[in-house]
Amino acid sequence: MDEKILENIGLSKAEIKVYLALLELGPSTSGPIIQKSELQSSVVHRVLKTLLDKGIITYIKIGKDNNYQTTDPKNLLDFIENKKKRLIDILPELEDKQKRNKGNYLIKDGNPNEDYLSFSLIEPHDDKEVVDFYQIYNLRRRDKKIKVKVLVNNKVKPIYEKNYTKELLKKANVRYTSFHFPQGIIIFRNNVTFVHWGENPFAVRITNKEMAEQFKEFFLEFYNKEKDAYS
């Protein structure tokens, strides 16, 4: 039997040893359980209590001794269901924390020979938080001496020129295109990051060399067809 399954549902290794020992022994006092599980007496007595609390063993008192036995193994499903219910109870709090997290950014040290490639958003985004984010992001990128190439859809050119200086756009090697490409994609080293701006912004980063190379080729195929906008 794969004991890892029992561990994955939340039983400790000691709980698994005691539970399996009791399954094999049948109704038993603590002595045989200690011998069968090969655990210390104090550990077995502590574990018996936790298994009782979880409802997967029970006991009856005969004289001065507690006689333990396992309940129906299907009760393990009830144990899992109770954990699920407790998780459901705290989900609203977890989701609230996620909504309040507006995201962050990470730029590691750059190499002068490396390019940071970015497909800009297709839809115009004049939101102050979005603009501020990219301005700070751009400053950090420049501090790390990471070069950038940006491909922007013509539709959002007015937004770019409103919020960023032409000098900055020139240094960012911005080029404009009429091509409608997937929005908010950033390629750097072996990483492809998908950025979504909305009520609850989020980003997904995938680290995969082959995938990153494919996206780089895809980006450069269109980028190299366009002229420098601020040469």
C-alpha positions as CSV (number, residue, x, y, z in Angstrom):
1,M,0.0,0.0,0.0
2,D,1.2,3.5,-0.8
3,E,1.5,5.1,2.6
4,K,2.2,8.5,0.9
5,I,-1.5,8.8,0.1
6,L,-2.3,8.8,3.8
7,E,0.5,11.4,4.3
8,N,-0.9,13.6,1.5
9,I,-4.3,13.8,3.1
10,G,-2.8,15.1,6.3
11,L,-1.8,12.2,8.5
12,S,1.7,12.4,10.1
13,K,4.1,9.5,9.7
14,A,3.6,8.5,13.3
15,E,-0.2,8.6,12.9
16,I,0.1,6.4,9.8
17,K,2.2,3.8,11.7
18,V,-0.2,3.7,14.6
19,Y,-3.3,3.6,12.3
20,L,-1.9,0.7,10.2
21,A,-0.7,-1.2,13.3
22,L,-4.2,-1.0,14.7
23,L,-5.8,-2.1,11.4
24,E,-3.7,-5.2,11.5
25,L,-4.1,-5.9,15.2
26,G,-7.8,-5.3,15.5
27,P,-9.1,-4.1,19.0
28,S,-6.1,-3.6,21.1
29,T,-4.6,-1.9,24.2
30,S,-1.7,0.5,23.8
31,G,1.0,-2.1,24.6
32,P,0.7,-4.2,21.4
33,I,0.3,-1.0,19.3
34,I,3.6,0.3,20.7
35,Q,5.3,-3.0,19.9
36,K,3.8,-3.2,16.4
37,S,4.4,0.4,15.4
38,E,7.9,0.4,16.9
39,L,7.3,3.9,18.3
40,Q,8.0,5.2,21.8
41,S,5.2,4.9,24.3
42,S,4.8,8.6,24.7
43,V,4.5,9.1,20.9
44,V,1.9,6.3,20.6
45,H,-0.3,7.7,23.4
46,R,-0.1,11.2,21.9
47,V,-0.9,9.9,18.4
48,L,-3.8,7.8,19.7
49,K,-5.4,11.0,21.0
50,T,-4.9,12.8,17.7
51,L,-6.5,9.9,15.8
52,L,-9.4,9.9,18.2
53,D,-9.9,13.6,17.6
54,K,-9.9,13.0,13.8
55,G,-12.6,10.3,14.2
56,I,-10.7,7.5,12.5
57,I,-10.2,5.4,15.6
58,T,-12.3,4.8,18.7
59,Y,-12.0,3.0,22.0
60,I,-14.0,1.3,24.7
61,K,-12.9,1.0,28.4
62,I,-12.6,-2.5,29.7
63,G,-11.6,-2.3,33.4
64,K,-8.8,0.1,33.7
65,D,-7.6,-0.3,30.1
66,N,-8.6,1.5,26.9
67,N,-9.2,-0.9,24.0
68,Y,-8.6,0.9,20.7
69,Q,-9.9,0.0,17.3
70,T,-10.2,1.6,13.9
71,T,-13.5,3.0,12.7
72,D,-14.7,2.3,9.2
73,P,-11.8,3.3,6.8
74,K,-14.5,5.3,4.9
75,N,-14.3,7.7,7.8
76,L,-11.1,9.0,6.2
77,L,-13.3,10.6,3.6
78,D,-15.2,12.4,6.4
79,F,-11.8,13.6,7.7
80,I,-10.9,15.0,4.2
81,E,-14.4,16.5,3.9
82,N,-14.0,18.3,7.2
83,K,-10.6,19.8,6.0
84,K,-12.3,20.9,2.8
85,K,-15.1,22.6,4.8
86,R,-12.6,24.5,6.9
87,L,-10.8,25.6,3.8
88,I,-14.0,26.8,2.3
89,D,-14.7,28.9,5.4
90,I,-11.5,30.9,5.0
91,L,-11.6,31.2,1.2
92,P,-13.4,34.6,1.3
93,E,-10.5,36.0,3.5
94,L,-7.9,34.6,1.1
95,E,-9.7,36.0,-1.9
96,D,-10.0,39.4,-0.2
97,K,-6.2,39.4,0.3
98,Q,-5.6,38.6,-3.3
99,K,-7.9,41.4,-4.5
100,R,-5.9,43.9,-2.4
101,N,-2.7,42.7,-3.8
102,K,-2.1,44.9,-6.9
103,G,0.9,42.9,-8.0
104,N,4.6,43.7,-7.9
105,Y,7.6,43.5,-10.2
106,L,10.9,41.7,-10.3
107,I,14.0,42.7,-12.4
108,K,17.3,40.9,-11.8
109,D,20.7,42.1,-12.9
110,G,20.9,42.5,-16.6
111,N,23.5,41.9,-19.2
112,P,24.3,44.7,-21.8
113,N,23.9,42.1,-24.5
114,E,20.4,41.0,-23.4
115,D,17.2,42.4,-24.7
116,Y,13.9,42.7,-22.9
117,L,11.1,42.3,-25.4
118,S,7.6,43.5,-24.9
119,F,4.3,43.4,-26.8
120,S,2.4,46.3,-25.4
121,L,-1.3,46.3,-24.6
122,I,-3.7,46.4,-27.6
123,E,-6.4,48.3,-25.7
124,P,-5.6,51.9,-24.6
125,H,-4.7,51.9,-20.9
126,D,-4.7,55.4,-19.5
127,D,-5.1,54.3,-15.9
128,K,-2.8,56.1,-13.6
129,E,-1.8,53.0,-11.7
130,V,-0.9,51.2,-14.9
131,V,1.2,54.2,-16.1
132,D,2.9,54.6,-12.7
133,F,3.7,50.9,-12.7
134,Y,5.4,51.0,-16.1
135,Q,7.3,54.2,-15.3
136,I,8.7,52.6,-12.1
137,Y,9.4,49.4,-13.9
138,N,11.2,51.2,-16.7
139,L,13.4,53.1,-14.2
140,R,14.4,49.8,-12.5
141,R,15.1,48.3,-15.9
142,R,17.4,51.2,-16.8
143,D,19.2,50.9,-13.5
144,K,19.9,47.3,-14.2
145,K,21.2,48.3,-17.7
146,I,18.7,46.0,-19.5
147,K,18.0,47.0,-23.0
148,V,14.4,46.9,-24.3
149,K,12.5,46.6,-27.5
150,V,8.8,47.4,-27.4
151,L,6.2,46.7,-30.1
152,V,3.1,48.9,-29.8
153,N,-0.2,48.8,-31.7
154,N,-0.9,52.0,-33.5
155,K,-4.2,52.2,-31.6
156,V,-2.4,53.1,-28.3
157,K,0.3,55.4,-29.8
158,P,-1.5,58.5,-28.4
159,I,-1.6,57.0,-24.9
160,Y,2.2,56.3,-25.1
161,E,3.1,59.8,-26.3
162,K,0.8,61.4,-23.7
163,N,2.4,59.5,-20.7
164,Y,6.0,59.0,-21.8
165,T,8.6,61.5,-23.2
166,K,9.8,61.0,-26.7
167,E,13.3,60.6,-25.3
168,L,12.2,57.7,-23.1
169,L,10.3,56.1,-26.0
170,K,13.4,56.4,-28.1
171,K,15.6,54.8,-25.5
172,A,12.9,52.0,-25.1
173,N,13.3,51.3,-28.9
174,V,9.5,51.6,-29.4
175,R,8.1,50.7,-32.8
176,Y,4.5,50.9,-33.9
177,T,2.5,48.3,-35.9
178,S,-1.0,47.8,-37.2
179,F,-0.7,44.1,-36.4
180,H,-3.0,42.9,-33.7
181,F,-0.8,40.7,-31.5
182,P,-1.5,39.0,-28.1
183,Q,-1.5,41.7,-25.5
184,G,0.7,42.2,-22.5
185,I,3.5,39.7,-23.3
186,I,7.0,40.2,-22.0
187,I,10.0,38.0,-23.0
188,F,13.2,38.1,-21.1
189,R,15.9,35.4,-20.9
190,N,14.1,32.1,-20.6
191,N,10.9,33.7,-19.2
192,V,7.6,34.6,-20.9
193,T,5.3,36.7,-18.7
194,F,1.7,37.4,-19.5
195,V,0.3,40.5,-17.9
196,H,-3.4,41.2,-17.4
197,W,-4.6,44.7,-16.4
198,G,-8.2,44.9,-15.1
199,E,-10.0,45.3,-11.8
200,N,-7.7,42.7,-10.2
201,P,-4.3,42.8,-12.1
202,F,-2.2,39.7,-12.3
203,A,0.7,38.2,-14.1
204,V,1.7,34.7,-15.1
205,R,5.4,33.9,-15.7
206,I,6.4,30.7,-17.5
207,T,10.1,29.7,-17.4
208,N,10.9,27.5,-20.4
209,K,13.8,28.0,-22.8
210,E,12.1,26.6,-25.9
211,M,9.0,28.6,-25.3
212,A,10.9,31.8,-24.7
213,E,12.9,31.3,-27.9
214,Q,9.7,30.8,-29.9
215,F,8.2,34.0,-28.6
216,K,11.4,35.9,-29.3
217,E,11.3,34.7,-32.9
218,F,7.6,35.7,-33.1
219,F,8.3,39.1,-31.7
220,L,11.3,39.9,-33.8
221,E,9.6,38.8,-37.0
222,F,7.1,41.7,-36.6
223,Y,9.4,44.1,-34.8
224,N,12.1,44.0,-37.6
225,K,9.4,44.9,-40.2
226,E,8.7,48.2,-38.6
227,K,10.9,51.4,-38.5
228,D,12.2,53.1,-35.4
229,A,9.6,55.6,-34.4
230,Y,11.9,58.0,-32.6
231,S,15.3,57.7,-34.4
